[in-house]
């Protein structure tokens, strides 16, 4: 079960920028996710290569990492998406979920 992250202290390992690559069916999908402290609460920004990522709608935490819900802009189409990141030191694993599971891509990356 997921729960909103209230305190940045609950997610200290996430703070900073992460370069992540997800294995899509048409090739790699690259994102930079930057986590920061916003008044004691975890905040995040997602930037995509070739895609526009809208503002983060929700951030939740579960055993498999932090999941951010946002809208992906692909050539003018707004697509509901979720991006999960789970750091392990300077490395991270993740998953990109598009349209509530219609498309899912595993990924990994490193802290910048």
C-alpha angles and dihedrals in degrees: 000000000000126000131187114262107243103175128044086218087069089061106032092137090063099055112116136037124310126196107211132182123197124199105239125181090248095044138287122337114208127204136172112210118193119195121195143165116262109184093321094316128103114254128183141192124198123204120184133199106236092357134079116228117204125217118298110265098190139359118205133175127218136155091279094055140268117329123202122196116209142140119262117213110214110177092324096317114120109218123185108234143173127205121196122197126186115180126205107186108302093345130073140191124206150162133229115210119189127190096000096304101325086119127020130176129185118222148170140196150153140261111261 
